Amino acid sequence: MLKLQVHGIVQAVGFRPFIHRIALENNLRGYIANVGDHVEISVEGSAEDIEHFLNDLQNEKPPISEIDRIEKEELPDQNFKTFEVVKSRKREGGESIIPPDIAVCDDCLEELFSPSDRRYMYPFINCTNCGPRFTIIEEIPYDREKTSMKAFPLCEFCQEQYTTITDRRYHAEPVCCPQEGPKYDMSIEKAARLLDADNIVAIKGLGGYHIACRIDNEVVTTLRKALNRPQQPFALMARNIEAVRALAHFRGEENLMESWMRPIVVLPKKIPLEAVAPGLHTIGIMLPYAPVHHILFHFSHSDVFVMTSANFPGNPMIVDNAAARQELPVADAFLAHDLRIVNRCDDSVIRNGMFIRRSRGFVPRGIPVTHEKVVLAVGGELNNTFCITKGRKAFLSQHIGDTSHYDTLLFQKEAISHMMRLLGIDWSAVELIVSDLHPQYSTGRQAEEFCETHGIPLKKVQHHFAHARGLMAEHNQEMVVITADGAGYGLDGNVWGGEILTASERLGHLEYVPMPGGDLATKYPERMLLSYLEHEIPGYRYSPEEQRILLSRLKKEKVLTSSTGRFLDSVAVLTGICYERTYEGEPAMKAESLAMGGCDLGLEMEVEGDAIMVRDFVKKISEINASKKDIARTAHAALGRAYSEVVSHYEDLHMPVGFSGGVAYNEIITTVLRKEMHRRGTNLYLHCEVPPGDGGTSFGQVVLVDSDL
């Protein structure tokens, strides 16, 4: 008998039915079982048949499954009569985990719209190849009674499919039908008609509530006021890829958009869509991924809806029906269902091949790391995630959000506990907890509480070194990393954000300038422009008297920053496109959009020693007679060249160059850096597994465990 322990993504992907089928095809006897965090297989038969079975196991496995390793053990035969799927059992250890939620497959879609099918227009149709996974599981092993589907008993029809090996729903744990399965409390056809009539509808999906409406200017304006999102771009959901082409330009993202992950993909606009994404040249669009979305479009005359997470800025996604009705008075109707969401999970967002948000469709898939320690990293503060390592893999959480909000911090605590259950980790197994160096982050206090409660050591790491080391870990490559973003508490107590780093050393940075009023300078970027210019600027939001007061305090200001984000904010004010930040990154994003239509005037930033002299440059561009878009383009291009120049001072290190931090999303700066690196004969590395922004810092924290930083 050959006994196999198969580790990887091998639960909730139709792996047991697959093994059952290939075992019978190869005349083998034995069993397969989910064993806690992996699957256990025992087979008996001829050596030739077992060899064929092992080949099929590797070469014909379900497309969403991933095999990390197979442990083999030769044992005496037990004279099995047949091959069967046996009851799952619990086992400690290992590092495997279930897959993310999977967009509805083509086979289920065909049944969904077949009037003769039992599941015709049933919004919870699924099979072994698709449907909810991460959002419904409570603990491992992955069996129906360990998911929120346990509240819905199998009817005879579903039970027969569940137990028939040739059926697509053989051991599909979420299998259900209209007779006994989950239900919506309102007709989806009625919801579609309400949307077409310019109503706002709150829709409970698989990972939480969305709020939807047509893209008509008036209804979008109403939604903005109600959600307190005056400028933040809204995500769209389009009927099909042709509907996307009517709104935006593709640059090779079609396959990603149509993949089973179905992320929001950020694309250049083809039409203005100012109500949906004010002041931006891009728009985020996704295709339907849950059956309810396909049914909505079936009954609707619209080809596109706003489909945005139904929560107020910084708060967690709403998953509870009562909470939705209480917190979303803007909704004219609620399309709610009775399936409990165990794990809320926002939509993933990808731009230019990089994650802005890594969540639905990707979490909880593991990312390889080099150490075997069990480490919990709690991340930073804004756009936060946490990360847990086990068995040489890092498990990055779903998008958590702004942890300065109490409800979001509480969500993180609950999500940490749940991820630990899925990974089979007790607090006694955690060897280290990592947090950001910032002394006032709520996540830092959370980490301290965990450490005190459970007697676990705490390590604090600097924000930008976490960005840099995360990028190095992704590519398994030492490099010089430009880490450019809005803010991170520096090793010298200043606010960093424009750094050139190796794994352990700071090589250069933007020059320090005062932040008038501290954090107020991030909300009102005109303060930063005053700091760069050091003189009054007529015609702006602050009165001359207010400007004089702010300027008089510059030399006394104790908060200094090297932030790239604050530099780009000042460009947004200088060009008159943004005077107040209403969402994270707004001024810089609008400055990039303005610059996309401009020309580089060729002005340069001076570099003195290890510092890029941004203050003199801002003064220079404020005095030139040029269009606003050309000024914006010139600022972006000059910054990219200045970073490249500082990096060139360290060519003797013979290392490639990386770009991390939130500014790495900026297409203009990234393009300049890539061209400069190519001209100098080296490569530019970007993130591909985790977000360059703060959603990726927890990954950088877990790979910094052996560092002195």
GINORGI-V16869 format. One record per run of one state. SS is the DSSP state (alpha for helix, beta for strand, coil for the rest). FROM is the first residue (numbers start at 1). TO is the last residue. Records with the same first field share a line. If there is no record, write none. Layout:
BEGIN
SS = FROM-TO + FROM-TO
END
This chain:
BEGIN
coil = 1-1 + 10-14 + 26-28 + 36-37 + 45-46 + 60-65 + 75-82 + 86-88 + 90-101 + 103-105 + 113-126 + 128-129 + 132-136 + 138-143 + 152-155 + 164-183 + 185-187 + 197-200 + 205-208 + 214-216 + 228-235 + 239-240 + 246-247 + 250-253 + 259-263 + 270-281 + 288-290 + 300-303 + 310-320 + 328-332 + 336-336 + 338-348 + 352-353 + 358-366 + 369-374 + 378-383 + 385-386 + 391-392 + 397-400 + 402-405 + 424-426 + 430-431 + 437-441 + 455-457 + 462-462 + 476-478 + 490-494 + 502-505 + 511-512 + 515-519 + 524-525 + 534-543 + 553-553 + 557-559 + 562-563 + 575-585 + 596-605 + 609-610 + 624-627 + 649-650 + 654-655 + 661-661 + 666-666 + 680-683 + 686-693 + 704-709
beta = 2-9 + 29-35 + 38-44 + 66-74 + 83-85 + 89-89 + 102-102 + 127-127 + 130-131 + 137-137 + 147-147 + 184-184 + 201-204 + 209-213 + 236-238 + 248-249 + 264-269 + 282-287 + 304-309 + 333-335 + 337-337 + 349-351 + 354-357 + 367-368 + 375-377 + 384-384 + 387-390 + 393-396 + 401-401 + 432-436 + 458-461 + 479-489 + 495-501 + 506-510 + 513-514 + 560-561 + 606-608 + 611-613 + 656-660 + 684-685
alpha = 15-25 + 47-59 + 106-112 + 144-146 + 148-151 + 156-163 + 188-196 + 217-227 + 241-245 + 254-258 + 291-299 + 321-327 + 406-423 + 427-429 + 442-454 + 463-475 + 520-523 + 526-533 + 544-552 + 554-556 + 564-574 + 586-595 + 614-623 + 628-648 + 651-653 + 662-665 + 667-679 + 694-703
END
